Amino acid sequence: MEYAEANLQLNSSRLLPRRIFNRAFALVYSAAISAVLYHHVQTLLRRPTTTFPSFFTTLSMFMSDIFLAFMWLNSQAFRINPVTTKPFPENLQKVLNRPEDFPALDVFICTADPYKEPPMRVAATALSVMAYDYPTEKLSVYVSDDGGSELTLFALMEAAKFGKVWLPFCKENRVLERCPEAYFGSDFAARNSETEKIKVTVVVW
């Protein structure tokens, strides 16, 4: 039994076919960048035959191209070897039999501007995280509001009231779409008789 549990995968990774094209493009692009930088170096080394304005212009372009090449190089890490990951959450219960075996999970939700980040979206995110299929005593959710918005605070207070109904509903019905907005817009919500009760609860609050 222990050997079988040790061989259970929690996720699997698969290389994407586009990595071949990405690597070929990176090789050609690197050759082009090298040629441009080599041209700049050759121009800078011909100081006696160039004027100061021309030398300064070439030097500025050389430094700019180096900076842009460095930025491009840093963006290639996830394109050279792209992978797709498929999780197997059903194996988690088989590997970790007791709630004590689960690691503690801290989730931080950051927001700053209630106009760019609607408080209802922030509250829905917090509810979605709190509805995780995870031991309650091992899950902690923190909301950081750098803007100190009263609207966000009020939305979270209302979300706490709604959570008393929403969280048990998700666990009892094994809801996959645990964001309220996504769930109420799904086809499953239309087929569930308890959904109307949940909506009435929202209107009352």
Secondary structure, DSSP 8 states (H G I E B T S, - for coil): -HHHHHT--SEEEEE-TTHHHHHHHHHHHHHHHHHHHHHHHHHHH--TTS-HHHHHHHHHHHHHHHHHHHHHHHTTHHHHS-EEEEE-GGGHHHH--SGGGS--EEEEEEE--TTTS-HHHHHHHHHHHHTSSS-GGGEEEEEEETT--HHHHHHHHHHHHHHHHHHHHHHHHT-S--SHHHHHTSHHHHH-THHHHHHHHHHH-
